[in-house]
Amino acid sequence: MPLTSVTKDPQALTMTIVADFPVPQRALWEAYADPRQLEKFWGPPEWPATFLRHDMFPGGRSTYVMRGPDGATSAGYWTFLEVEAPHRFSVLDGFAGDDGEPNPDMPTIRMEFTFEETPTGSRLTSTTHFNSAEELDELLAMGMEEGTRSAMGQIDAILSDLREFAAGIETRSRVLSQTQVRFTRVIGGPPRDVWRAHHDPALLKRWLLGPDGWRMVTCEVAAGVGDSFRYEWEREGGGERFGFDDDLLESDPPHRSVTTERMTGAASPETLNEMTLTPVTAGTLLSLVVTYPDADTRDEILATGMTEGMEASYARLEREALSPA
């Protein structure tokens, strides 16, 4: 059991939890930086969490939903105040409504997490700052301490077997909800280079080639938020062409971008694509959350081999767009 101590200070309005783990500091940090790992322990075992968004940079936002054994749900969010990888981060932590937006009728607290090397591995110190003694009592009565203890126990299990996350860097997909799928891939380069590979037309033409036997013929990128952009591919030898018209809704380089996507000249459904780049030991964890209009469209598009196609493109990005020209 990794839990070392739990200290509640009614005068300072804080609760501090210390836990020690027999793993390197970086591995402990990445358990929080990687949503695939974080959702395996954030929340009690009976209420597993699904992270619908996880933008670990100052000003970024995470949203998650915990589901109970009876189907009930509880949503929450983090707003990142500070991030100093791999040493510390702090967040505003609060309850959210069904739409993922903060619930103003529930308490919002500040949490600080610090990560330190120790002779036997690493130490996590989590300090929660409450706004009043009444709020401290209310949240403790709701089971906050017990939930945190339970989460710490689950971290231990995740960190003791990291093979799932270290065995390979291939693209993986996970269905998050009736309309959302998260695609993840570790790319062997820093976030600034991976970001540039997604926004430099010359680099895009080196890796975003489309299906086998096709070539990219149009690469118009957006200059700023609110702009539209277009990608088109043509079958080698000519005769057939397809493309996408997209809009840039959000851009926070080199961390996050949000775009819409719809097929050019076709009555196809529009998707919302949220890309986040997070630095990890092996390079950059790329997370792409795609929101479809409905479950049928989600399943239809996944069945086309989308995950495998993305892996071919990301592998090419790693080979062609991150290497010297």
Backbone hydrogen bonds in HBPLUS format (Angstrom, degrees):
<---DONOR---> <-ACCEPTOR-->    atom                        ^
c    i                          cat <-CA-CA->   ^        H-A-AA   ^      H-
h    n   atom  resd res      DA  || num        DHA   H-A  angle D-A-AA Bond
n    s   type  num  typ     dist DA aas  dist angle  dist       angle   num
A0020-ASP N   A0002-PRO O   2.88 MM  18  5.05 153.1  1.95 145.2 141.2     1
A0004-THR N   A0018-VAL O   2.71 MM  14  5.34 161.3  1.74 145.4 148.9     2
A0005-SER N   A0018-VAL O   3.17 MM  13  5.21 156.7  2.22 136.6 138.6     3
A0018-VAL N   A0005-SER O   2.93 MM  13  5.21 164.3  1.96 148.6 152.4     4
A0007-THR N   A0016-THR O   2.81 MM   9  5.11 164.2  1.84 151.5 157.0     5
A0016-THR N   A0007-THR O   2.77 MM   9  5.11 163.7  1.80 150.7 154.6     6
A0009-ASP N   A0014-THR O   2.87 MM   5  5.30 174.1  1.87 156.6 158.1     7
A0013-LEU N   A0009-ASP O   2.79 MM   4  5.69 121.4  2.13 145.3 162.8     8
A0014-THR N   A0009-ASP O   3.20 MM   5  5.30 156.9  2.26 136.1 141.2     9
A0130-PHE N   A0013-LEU O   2.88 MM 117  5.33 176.8  1.88 161.8 162.9    10
A0015-MET N   A0128-THR O   3.05 MM 113  5.21 142.7  2.20 137.2 147.2    11
A0128-THR N   A0015-MET O   2.86 MM 113  5.21 167.5  1.87 149.6 153.1    12
A0017-ILE N   A0126-SER O   2.81 MM 109  5.14 161.8  1.84 148.8 154.8    13
A0126-SER N   A0017-ILE O   2.83 MM 109  5.14 165.9  1.85 155.2 159.5    14
A0019-ALA N   A0124-LEU O   2.88 MM 105  5.25 156.3  1.94 153.3 160.5    15
A0124-LEU N   A0019-ALA O   2.80 MM 105  5.25 168.8  1.82 163.8 167.4    16
A0021-PHE N   A0122-SER O   2.87 MM 101  5.42 168.3  1.88 162.0 164.0    17
A0122-SER N   A0021-PHE O   2.96 MM 101  5.42 160.6  2.00 159.0 162.5    18
A0027-ALA N   A0024-PRO O   3.11 MM   3  5.40 122.3  2.46 103.3 116.8    19
A0028-LEU N   A0024-PRO O   3.23 MM   4  6.63 155.1  2.29 151.8 158.7    20
A0029-TRP N   A0025-GLN O   2.94 MM   4  6.24 160.5  1.98 155.7 161.4    21
A0030-GLU N   A0026-ARG O   2.94 MM   4  6.12 162.6  1.97 149.5 153.9    22
A0031-ALA N   A0027-ALA O   3.19 MM   4  6.39 128.0  2.47 135.3 147.2    23
A0031-ALA N   A0028-LEU O   3.23 MM   3  5.27 139.6  2.41  96.6 107.7    24
A0032-TYR N   A0029-TRP O   2.93 MM   3  5.57 145.4  2.05 114.6 123.7    25
A0033-ALA N   A0029-TRP O   3.06 MM   4  6.36 143.7  2.20 137.7 148.6    26
A0034-ASP N   A0030-GLU O   2.98 MM   4  5.65 152.4  2.06 140.7 143.4    27
A0037-GLN N   A0034-ASP O   2.99 MM   3  5.51 136.0  2.19 113.6 124.4    28
A0038-LEU N   A0034-ASP O   2.90 MM   4  6.10 172.3  1.91 159.2 161.8    29
A0039-GLU N   A0035-PRO O   3.11 MM   4  5.88 166.8  2.13 139.8 142.2    30
A0040-LYS N   A0037-GLN O   2.91 MM   3  5.38 155.3  1.98 113.8 122.1    31
A0041-PHE N   A0038-LEU O   3.12 MM   3  5.78 165.2  2.14 117.3 121.8    32
A0042-TRP N   A0038-LEU O   2.92 MM   4  5.87 150.6  2.00 162.8 172.4    33
A0047-TRP N   A0044-PRO O   2.87 MM   3  5.14 151.0  1.96 110.1 119.8    34
A0067-ARG N   A0048-PRO O   3.14 MM  19  5.95 154.0  2.21 154.6 156.0    35
A0050-THR N   A0065-VAL O   2.87 MM  15  5.36 144.0  2.00 139.2 150.3    36
A0065-VAL N   A0050-THR O   2.98 MM  15  5.36 151.8  2.06 140.3 148.3    37
A0052-LEU N   A0063-THR O   2.93 MM  11  5.66 139.1  2.10 138.4 150.9    38
A0063-THR N   A0053-ARG O   3.03 MM  10  5.18 149.3  2.13 124.0 129.4    39
A0055-ASP N   A0061-ARG O   3.16 MM   6  5.32 150.0  2.25 120.0 128.8    40
A0057-PHE N   A0055-ASP O   2.98 MM   2  5.90 129.3  2.25 109.1  94.1    41
A0060-GLY N   A0057-PHE O   2.70 MM   3  5.15 158.1  1.74 147.8 149.3    42
A0059-GLY N   A0080-PHE O   2.81 MM  21  5.30 171.3  1.82 145.3 147.4    43
A0080-PHE N   A0060-GLY O   2.93 MM  20  5.33 161.3  1.97 144.2 150.2    44
A0062-SER N   A0078-TRP O   2.91 MM  16  4.97 159.8  1.95 141.0 145.3    45
A0078-TRP N   A0062-SER O   2.88 MM  16  4.97 152.8  1.95 136.3 141.1    46
A0064-TYR N   A0076-GLY O   3.03 MM  12  5.50 161.8  2.07 150.0 150.2    47
A0076-GLY N   A0064-TYR O   2.98 MM  12  5.50 160.0  2.03 147.4 151.7    48
A0066-MET N   A0074-SER O   2.81 MM   8  5.14 170.4  1.82 146.1 149.5    49
A0074-SER N   A0066-MET O   2.84 MM   8  5.14 144.8  1.97 145.6 154.3    50
A0068-GLY N   A0072-ALA O   2.75 MM   4  5.17 167.2  1.77 154.2 158.8    51
A0071-GLY N   A0068-GLY O   3.03 MM   3  5.30 163.7  2.05 115.8 118.3    52
A0096-ALA N   A0075-ALA O   2.92 MM  21  5.00 163.6  1.95 121.0 118.1    53
A0077-TYR N   A0094-GLY O   3.03 MM  17  5.56 153.0  2.10 146.2 147.9    54
A0094-GLY N   A0077-TYR O   3.12 MM  17  5.56 164.2  2.15 152.8 155.6    55
A0079-THR N   A0092-LEU O   2.97 MM  13  5.10 146.6  2.08 138.5 148.4    56
A0092-LEU N   A0079-THR O   2.90 MM  13  5.10 152.0  1.98 139.0 147.5    57
A0081-LEU N   A0090-SER O   2.85 MM   9  5.49 163.6  1.88 140.8 145.7    58
A0090-SER N   A0082-GLU O   3.02 MM   8  5.24 153.0  2.09 136.9 139.9    59
A0084-GLU N   A0088-ARG O   2.78 MM   4  5.24 169.5  1.79 171.4 167.7    60
A0087-HIS N   A0084-GLU O   2.65 MM   3  5.62 148.4  1.75 142.0 148.7    61
A0088-ARG N   A0084-GLU O   3.05 MM   4  5.24 158.8  2.09 130.2 137.0    62
A0115-PHE N   A0087-HIS O   2.71 MM  28  4.92 155.7  1.77 151.0 150.9    63
A0089-PHE N   A0113-PHE O   2.97 MM  24  5.44 150.1  2.06 148.5 156.8    64
A0113-PHE N   A0089-PHE O   2.84 MM  24  5.44 167.7  1.86 171.8 176.0    65
A0091-VAL N   A0111-MET O   2.88 MM  20  5.39 155.5  1.94 152.9 161.1    66
A0111-MET N   A0091-VAL O   2.88 MM  20  5.39 164.7  1.91 157.3 162.3    67
A0093-ASP N   A0109-ILE O   2.71 MM  16  5.27 169.1  1.73 161.2 165.2    68
A0109-ILE N   A0093-ASP O   2.90 MM  16  5.27 161.3  1.94 154.9 155.4    69
A0103-ASN N   A0095-PHE O   2.85 MM   8  5.58 162.7  1.88 142.9 139.2    70
A0097-GLY N   A0101-GLU O   2.88 MM   4  5.66 158.1  1.92 160.5 163.8    71
A0100-GLY N   A0097-GLY O   2.98 MM   3  5.31 164.5  2.00 116.0 119.2    72
A0106-MET N   A0103-ASN O   3.17 MM   3  5.81 171.1  2.18 122.7 124.9    73
A0110-ARG N   A0129-HIS O   3.33 MM  19  5.17 163.3  2.36 146.7 147.7    74
A0129-HIS N   A0110-ARG O   2.75 MM  19  5.17 172.0  1.76 165.8 167.9    75
A0112-GLU N   A0127-THR O   2.87 MM  15  5.17 157.4  1.92 145.3 153.0    76
A0127-THR N   A0112-GLU O   2.86 MM  15  5.17 159.6  1.91 148.9 155.6    77
A0114-THR N   A0125-THR O   2.91 MM  11  5.22 155.6  1.97 145.6 153.7    78
A0125-THR N   A0114-THR O   3.00 MM  11  5.22 160.8  2.04 145.1 150.7    79
A0116-GLU N   A0123-ARG O   2.96 MM   7  5.14 158.8  2.00 146.2 152.8    80
A0123-ARG N   A0116-GLU O   2.78 MM   7  5.14 151.8  1.86 145.0 152.7    81
A0118-THR N   A0121-GLY O   2.99 MM   3  5.03 160.9  2.02 121.0 118.7    82
A0121-GLY N   A0118-THR O   3.16 MM   3  5.03 159.1  2.21 102.9 109.3    83
A0136-LEU N   A0132-SER O   3.01 MM   4  6.32 157.9  2.06 148.0 154.0    84
A0137-ASP N   A0133-ALA O   2.98 MM   4  6.22 165.0  2.00 149.4 152.9    85
A0138-GLU N   A0134-GLU O   2.87 MM   4  6.06 153.2  1.94 144.3 152.5    86
A0139-LEU N   A0135-GLU O   2.96 MM   4  6.14 168.2  1.98 156.4 157.6    87
A0140-LEU N   A0136-LEU O   3.00 MM   4  6.13 158.0  2.05 149.8 156.4    88
A0141-ALA N   A0137-ASP O   2.92 MM   4  6.00 150.1  2.01 141.4 149.8    89
A0142-MET N   A0138-GLU O   3.09 MM   4  6.36 129.5  2.36 134.6 147.8    90
A0144-MET N   A0139-LEU O   3.19 MM   5  5.80 156.6  2.24 148.2 149.9    91
A0143-GLY N   A0140-LEU O   3.04 MM   3  5.24 159.7  2.08 105.9 111.6    92
A0147-GLY N   A0143-GLY O   2.89 MM   4  5.99 158.1  1.94 152.0 158.7    93
A0148-THR N   A0144-MET O   2.96 MM   4  6.15 152.6  2.03 146.7 153.7    94
A0149-ARG N   A0145-GLU O   2.97 MM   4  6.22 162.4  2.00 153.3 157.9    95
A0150-SER N   A0146-GLU O   2.98 MM   4  6.18 158.2  2.03 146.4 152.5    96
A0151-ALA N   A0147-GLY O   2.95 MM   4  6.19 153.4  2.02 143.3 150.5    97
A0152-MET N   A0148-THR O   2.99 MM   4  6.25 159.3  2.03 153.3 158.0    98
A0153-GLY N   A0149-ARG O   3.19 MM   4  6.51 152.3  2.27 145.6 152.3    99
A0154-GLN N   A0150-SER O   3.16 MM   4  6.53 144.5  2.29 143.1 152.7   100
A0154-GLN N   A0151-ALA O   3.01 MM   3  5.08 121.2  2.36  96.7 111.9   101
A0155-ILE N   A0151-ALA O   2.94 MM   4  6.30 148.0  2.05 152.3 161.8   102
A0156-ASP N   A0152-MET O   3.29 MM   4  6.57 156.4  2.35 146.2 150.7   103
A0158-ILE N   A0154-GLN O   3.04 MM   4  6.38 157.1  2.10 151.9 158.0   104
A0159-LEU N   A0155-ILE O   2.88 MM   4  6.08 170.9  1.89 165.1 166.3   105
A0160-SER N   A0156-ASP O   3.07 MM   4  6.11 136.8  2.26 139.1 149.8   106
A0161-ASP N   A0158-ILE O   3.25 MM   3  5.71 157.6  2.30 109.0 115.5   107
A0165-PHE N   A0162-LEU O   3.04 MM   3  5.56 136.0  2.24 111.7 122.3   108
A0166-ALA N   A0162-LEU O   2.99 MM   4  6.11 135.9  2.19 148.7 161.9   109
A0167-ALA N   A0163-ARG O   2.87 MM   4  5.30 139.3  2.04 145.4 146.9   110
A0172-ARG N   A0184-THR O   2.90 MM  12  5.34 155.9  1.96 149.8 157.9   111
A0184-THR N   A0172-ARG O   2.86 MM  12  5.34 155.1  1.92 148.1 156.0   112
A0174-ARG N   A0182-ARG O   2.85 MM   8  5.25 141.0  2.00 140.9 153.5   113
A0182-ARG N   A0174-ARG O   2.83 MM   8  5.25 169.0  1.84 152.6 153.9   114
A0176-LEU N   A0180-GLN O   2.87 MM   4  5.31 154.3  1.93 131.7 139.1   115
A0177-SER N   A0180-GLN O   3.34 MM   3  5.06 160.6  2.38 133.7 131.1   116
A0292-TYR N   A0179-THR O   2.70 MM 113  4.99 170.4  1.71 154.1 156.0   117
A0181-VAL N   A0290-VAL O   3.02 MM 109  5.40 151.3  2.10 146.6 155.7   118
A0290-VAL N   A0181-VAL O   2.86 MM 109  5.40 162.4  1.89 163.4 164.0   119
A0183-PHE N   A0288-LEU O   2.80 MM 105  5.04 167.0  1.82 143.4 147.0   120
A0288-LEU N   A0183-PHE O   2.77 MM 105  5.04 163.9  1.79 154.7 159.5   121
A0185-ARG N   A0286-LEU O   2.98 MM 101  5.27 143.7  2.12 143.9 153.1   122
A0286-LEU N   A0185-ARG O   2.87 MM 101  5.27 172.0  1.87 152.3 151.9   123
A0187-ILE N   A0284-THR O   2.78 MM  97  5.17 163.7  1.81 152.1 155.1   124
A0189-GLY N   A0187-ILE O   2.77 MM   2  5.80 137.7  1.95 111.7  97.9   125
A0284-THR N   A0187-ILE O   2.83 MM  97  5.17 151.1  1.91 146.5 156.3   126
A0193-ASP N   A0190-PRO O   3.02 MM   3  5.56 130.0  2.28 114.3 126.2   127
A0194-VAL N   A0190-PRO O   3.14 MM   4  6.45 159.1  2.18 154.1 160.6   128
A0195-TRP N   A0191-PRO O   2.77 MM   4  5.88 159.6  1.81 154.6 160.3   129
A0196-ARG N   A0192-ARG O   3.07 MM   4  6.18 156.5  2.13 134.1 140.5   130
A0197-ALA N   A0193-ASP O   2.97 MM   4  6.18 150.0  2.06 141.9 149.9   131
A0198-HIS N   A0195-TRP O   2.98 MM   3  5.24 140.3  2.14 102.9 114.7   132
A0199-HIS N   A0196-ARG O   3.06 MM   3  5.10 151.6  2.14 101.8 110.6   133
A0200-ASP N   A0196-ARG O   2.89 MM   4  5.64 134.4  2.10 161.0 161.5   134
A0203-LEU N   A0200-ASP O   2.97 MM   3  5.35 122.7  2.31 109.4 123.8   135
A0204-LEU N   A0200-ASP O   2.86 MM   4  6.08 164.8  1.88 162.3 167.5   136
A0205-LYS N   A0201-PRO O   3.06 MM   4  6.20 156.1  2.12 149.9 154.2   137
A0206-ARG N   A0203-LEU O   2.88 MM   3  5.15 150.4  1.97 107.3 117.2   138
A0207-TRP N   A0204-LEU O   3.22 MM   3  5.55 143.7  2.36 104.8 113.9   139
A0208-LEU N   A0204-LEU O   2.84 MM   4  5.44 162.2  1.87 155.3 161.1   140
A0214-TRP N   A0211-PRO O   3.08 MM   3  5.65 140.4  2.24 145.2 142.6   141
A0236-GLU N   A0213-GLY O   2.88 MM  23  5.74 176.3  1.88 151.5 152.6   142
A0215-ARG N   A0234-GLU O   2.92 MM  19  5.48 152.5  2.00 142.4 150.4   143
A0234-GLU N   A0215-ARG O   2.85 MM  19  5.48 156.4  1.90 155.1 161.2   144
A0217-VAL N   A0232-GLU O   2.89 MM  15  5.72 154.9  1.95 137.5 145.9   145
A0218-THR N   A0232-GLU O   3.32 MM  14  4.78 162.3  2.36 128.9 125.9   146
A0232-GLU N   A0218-THR O   3.02 MM  14  4.78 152.1  2.10 132.0 131.6   147
A0220-GLU N   A0230-ARG O   2.88 MM  10  5.11 172.8  1.88 164.7 164.1   148
A0230-ARG N   A0220-GLU O   2.96 MM  10  5.11 139.2  2.13 131.3 144.0   149
A0227-ASP N   A0224-GLY O   3.02 MM   3  5.72 158.1  2.07 142.8 145.5   150
A0226-GLY N   A0248-LEU O   2.77 MM  22  5.51 172.2  1.78 159.5 162.2   151
A0248-LEU N   A0227-ASP O   2.96 MM  21  5.75 168.5  1.97 174.1 177.4   152
A0229-PHE N   A0246-ASP O   2.81 MM  17  5.22 154.1  1.88 139.9 144.5   153
A0246-ASP N   A0229-PHE O   2.80 MM  17  5.22 178.4  1.80 164.6 164.8   154
A0231-TYR N   A0244-PHE O   3.11 MM  13  5.45 156.4  2.17 149.1 156.5   155
A0244-PHE N   A0231-TYR O   2.81 MM  13  5.45 151.3  1.89 154.0 163.4   156
A0233-TRP N   A0242-PHE O   2.76 MM   9  5.57 167.0  1.77 174.4 179.0   157
A0242-PHE N   A0233-TRP O   3.02 MM   9  5.57 154.9  2.09 150.0 157.5   158
A0235-ARG N   A0240-GLU O   3.03 MM   5  5.49 157.9  2.08 139.1 145.7   159
A0238-GLY N   A0235-ARG O   2.71 MM   3  5.33 152.5  1.79 147.6 149.9   160
A0264-THR N   A0243-GLY O   2.87 MM  21  5.32 168.3  1.88 124.8 128.8   161
A0245-ASP N   A0262-ARG O   2.86 MM  17  5.56 159.3  1.90 168.8 172.4   162
A0262-ARG N   A0245-ASP O   3.22 MM  17  5.56 139.0  2.40 135.5 147.3   163
A0260-THR N   A0247-ASP O   2.99 MM  13  5.25 148.4  2.09 140.4 150.2   164
A0249-LEU N   A0258-VAL O   2.77 MM   9  5.36 155.8  1.82 152.3 158.5   165
A0250-GLU N   A0258-VAL O   3.22 MM   8  4.84 156.9  2.28 130.6 131.7   166
A0258-VAL N   A0250-GLU O   3.00 MM   8  4.84 158.6  2.04 128.8 128.7   167
A0252-ASP N   A0256-ARG O   2.76 MM   4  5.14 157.6  1.81 170.1 166.6   168
A0255-HIS N   A0252-ASP O   2.77 MM   3  5.68 156.2  1.83 137.1 142.1   169
A0256-ARG N   A0252-ASP O   3.14 MM   4  5.14 159.3  2.19 121.5 127.8   170
A0277-LEU N   A0255-HIS O   2.77 MM  22  4.99 155.2  1.83 143.7 150.1   171
A0257-SER N   A0275-MET O   3.00 MM  18  5.36 150.7  2.09 145.5 153.2   172
A0275-MET N   A0257-SER O   2.90 MM  18  5.36 161.1  1.93 163.8 168.0   173
A0259-THR N   A0273-ASN O   2.90 MM  14  5.22 161.2  1.93 149.5 155.4   174
A0273-ASN N   A0259-THR O   2.75 MM  14  5.22 175.1  1.75 162.8 164.5   175
A0261-GLU N   A0271-THR O   2.95 MM  10  5.25 138.9  2.12 144.6 148.3   176
A0271-THR N   A0261-GLU O   2.95 MM  10  5.25 158.0  2.00 146.2 152.9   177
A0272-LEU N   A0291-THR O   3.11 MM  19  5.05 157.0  2.17 137.4 144.6   178
A0291-THR N   A0272-LEU O   2.84 MM  19  5.05 160.6  1.88 147.9 154.6   179
A0274-GLU N   A0289-VAL O   2.91 MM  15  5.09 163.0  1.93 143.6 149.3   180
A0289-VAL N   A0274-GLU O   2.88 MM  15  5.09 161.2  1.91 148.0 147.7   181
A0276-THR N   A0287-SER O   2.83 MM  11  5.20 157.3  1.88 152.0 159.6   182
A0287-SER N   A0276-THR O   2.92 MM  11  5.20 166.5  1.94 156.6 160.7   183
A0278-THR N   A0285-LEU O   3.03 MM   7  5.07 158.3  2.07 135.3 142.3   184
A0285-LEU N   A0278-THR O   2.75 MM   7  5.07 170.6  1.75 158.9 156.9   185
A0280-VAL N   A0283-GLY O   3.03 MM   3  5.29 169.5  2.04 127.8 130.8   186
A0283-GLY N   A0280-VAL O   3.04 MM   3  5.29 159.7  2.08 111.4 118.0   187
A0298-ARG N   A0294-ASP O   3.09 MM   4  6.35 161.1  2.12 148.0 153.9   188
A0299-ASP N   A0295-ALA O   2.92 MM   4  6.15 166.0  1.94 154.7 156.8   189
A0300-GLU N   A0296-ASP O   2.91 MM   4  6.05 156.5  1.96 147.9 155.0   190
A0301-ILE N   A0297-THR O   3.00 MM   4  6.14 164.3  2.02 154.9 157.7   191
A0302-LEU N   A0298-ARG O   3.03 MM   4  6.22 161.9  2.06 150.5 156.0   192
A0303-ALA N   A0299-ASP O   2.98 MM   4  6.04 148.5  2.08 142.4 150.5   193
A0304-THR N   A0301-ILE O   3.14 MM   3  5.42 156.2  2.20 106.1 113.4   194
A0305-GLY N   A0302-LEU O   3.21 MM   3  5.94 164.4  2.24 121.3 123.4   195
A0309-GLY N   A0305-GLY O   2.97 MM   4  6.21 157.6  2.02 154.2 161.3   196
A0310-MET N   A0306-MET O   2.89 MM   4  6.12 153.9  1.95 151.7 158.4   197
A0311-GLU N   A0307-THR O   3.00 MM   4  6.28 152.1  2.08 145.8 153.6   198
A0312-ALA N   A0308-GLU O   3.09 MM   4  6.41 156.2  2.15 147.4 152.7   199
A0313-SER N   A0309-GLY O   3.15 MM   4  6.43 153.7  2.22 143.1 150.0   200
A0314-TYR N   A0310-MET O   2.83 MM   4  6.07 165.9  1.84 157.8 161.4   201
A0315-ALA N   A0311-GLU O   2.88 MM   4  5.95 158.3  1.92 150.6 156.4   202
A0316-ARG N   A0312-ALA O   3.13 MM   4  6.24 147.9  2.24 134.5 143.0   203
A0317-LEU N   A0313-SER O   2.81 MM   4  6.13 148.9  1.91 146.3 156.0   204
A0318-GLU N   A0314-TYR O   2.99 MM   4  6.23 158.3  2.04 146.8 151.1   205
A0319-ARG N   A0315-ALA O   3.12 MM   4  6.37 149.2  2.21 139.6 147.6   206
A0320-GLU N   A0316-ARG O   2.71 MM   4  5.72 167.8  1.72 160.4 163.6   207
A0321-ALA N   A0317-LEU O   2.87 MM   4  4.90 141.5  2.02 122.9 135.3   208
